[in-house]
Amino acid sequence: MRKAIIVGILVFLALVLVRMPAGIIQWFVPDGSQARVLSPEGTLWTGNGELIVQGISTGVLSWSVRPVTFLKGRVGYDLSLAGAGTDIDARLEAGLASSEGVINGTVQGAFVNRWLAPYYIELAGVFEIVEVSLTLEGRSLTELAGQLTWDGGPIRYRLSGNVHDSALPPMTADLGPGPVAVAYATGESTPLLQAALNGNGFARIGVTKYLTRILGQPWPGGDPDHAVVLEVEEQLF
């Protein structure tokens, strides 16, 4: 009799776990997070909902649990994000101490412009995310690898109160090691942009003299092309 009761309780708990509604995913979003899922459907294990980041809709996020990760004492998901300007796939795993992910996909320039608008930058083209892997310890990004590419094209930006129109060649950004990235004109070795994410949540982006020359606004002075002549810092989290 006792054994039957225990088995019954285990079966009941298993059914509860399997049928956990997708809305429970909100419980796992940290307080103050700039991302949230609206109108989640399905279950915690397989479902979808609209992903909102910084108040902007990024598309429909779909998720499916990867049961094999349970054997490693971790929780893993296959994710996809599809919307106007986004087509991204990801594999994520999380444990008690760290989380890892691998991301591939494409993002349209028009989508990126929604985040560039506060900086008065507008561009076209398509960005491709190529096997970008990352490791998080807590909320700190500790490892980064992979590539981002952009097929280039026209760009409009504001500098010293004046609007400028220019064009940039296709670019490739090498990510890592660590939370850093360096972007080059595809096929060239002189950097155009250098970026780093600090442990305090601030991102630092440096513009080299070579990029100012390509944009038709060459930085004065005798600095070499690879030298960073302009740097900005922005808090991401």
N, C-alpha and C positions, 0 to 999 in steps of 0.2 A: 504493500500500500504506500509506504513512504517513498519507495523508488518511483512509483507511478506519479506521485505528487511532484517529485523533483523533476521528472521528465516533462510533466505538463507545464511546470513553471518555465523550464528552459525553452520549450516550444513556444509558449506565450511571449517570452522575451525576444525570441528570434523573430517572431512575426511583427512585434512592435518595432524592432530595429529595421527590418526589411521595408516596412511601410512608413518609416519616418518621413513626414512631408518635407518638401523642398524648402519651405519657409524657415526651417530650423537653421539653414545655412547662415542666416543673419546672426545667430548666436555666436558664430565663430569670427565675425568681423570685429576687429579691435575698435574700441572707443576712439572717436576722432578720425577714423579712416576716411579717406577721400573717395573710396569706392564702395558701392552698394549694389545689390541686385533687387530690381523691382519686379513685381508680379511673378515670383518663382512658381514653376509648375513641375510636377513629377515628385520625385523623392530625393532624399539626401544623397542617394547613390546614383541616380540617373534622372536628370532633369534639365531645365533651362529657365532663363529669365533675362530681362534687359539689364545690361551692365551700365551703371552710371559712374563716371569718374569726374570728380571736380564739377559736378552738376551737368556734365555733358554726356549724352547717350553715345555709347561706343558700339552698340550692336547687341545681338542676342548671344548670350553666353550659354553654351551647352556643356554639361559635365557627365562623366561616366566613371564610376569607381573602378580601380584596377585591383581586384581581390588578391592577386599574387603578391602585392606589397605587404599584405597582412603577415605573410610568412617571415618578413624581415622586421616585424614590429613597427611598421610604418603605415601611413595612409597615402595612397596614390590615386591620382585622377588623370584621365584624358580629358582635355578641354578644347573647345573651339569657340572662336569669336567671329561672328559673321554679321556684317552690317554695311551701311553705305560708306565704302572706302576702307573696310577692314576684312581680311580673310586670314585668320591666324589659328594655328594649332599648337597645342602645348601638352607636355607631360610633366606633371608635378608630383613630388613625393615630400611628405613631411614626417618628421620624427620629433622626439622630445627636445633634441638639442639643435637640429638644423633642418633646413628645407632645401630641396634642389629642384631645378626645372630646366627643360629644354624647349625652346620656342622656334617655330618656323612660320613663315607666311609673308603676306604683302600688305602694305598700307599706302593708300593714295595720298598724294601731296595735299589735296583739298581737305582731307581729314586732319592732317598734321597742322594745317593752317589755323584750325580752331584753337590750338594751344600757342601758336606763334603770334596770334593777333595782338596780345598785350605788348609784344616787342616790336610791333609794326613791321613784321616780316611776312611775306606771302610768296609761295613757290608752287611749282607744278611738279609733274613727274610721279614716279612710283618708287617707294622704298621696299626693299626686300630684306627680310630677317632670315639669316642663314645659320641654322644650327647654333643659336645663341643659348649657351648654358650659363646658369647662375646658381650660386649657393648663398643662402641666407642663414645667419646665426642670430636668432631673435629677429629683430627688425633691421639688422645691419647686413648690407651686401658685402660679402667677403671675397667671393670669386666670380669672375666673369670671363667668358670666352666666346668666340664665334665672330661673325661679320654682319655688318649692315651695309647695304649698297643702295645707291640712289642713281637713277638714270639721267640726272641733270636736267637742265632746262632754264627757262626764264625765272628770275627772282626780282621781287620788288621789296625795298626796305627803306626805312627812314634813318637818316644820319644827320645830326646837328640841325634837326628841324626840317630838312629837305628830303623829298621822296626821290629815290633813285631806281632806275630800271637797269638790270644787267642780266647776264646769263652765266651759268656755271657748268663745267664739264661733269660727266658722270663721276661719282665719288664712291670710295670704299672706306669703311671705318673698321679697323681691327680692334676688337674688344679684349681687354685683359693684357697680361695677368693682373688680377686684382680688379677693383672697381674703377678702371680707367679705359679710355678709348682715344684713338688717334685716327683722324680722317685724312685721306689723300685723294688727289685726282687719280682716278683709276689708271693704273699703269705707271704712275709716277712715284717718287720716293720722298719728295718734300712735303711735309705735313701742312694741312690747311687749317685744321681745328684740333685742339687737344681738350679732353674733358676728363674730369675726375669727380667721384662722389665721396665726400668726406663722411666720417663716422657720425658727425653731428647732424646729418641730414641735408647738408648744403652741397649743391652741385656747382662745380667751377668749370667754366668754359673759356678757353683761350683762343684767340684769333691770331694767326701768324701773318707776317708781312707778305708772304706769298699770296694769301687769300685776298688781302687788300689790293694787291696788284691785279689779280684776276678780275676783281670787281670794278676795276677802273678808278679806284680811290687809293693810290699807293701811299703807304705810311711814310712820312718824311724821315730822314736820317740814314745812317749807314748800317743799320742792323741787317744781318743776313736774312735770307728768305725764310728760314725755318724758325726764326725768333718769334716768340709770342709778344705782340705789341699792344694787344687789347684784351682785357680779361673781365669777365662778369661772374657774379656769384648769385645763386638763387636757392632759397630753401625749398626742398621738395617734400620733406616730412619732419 
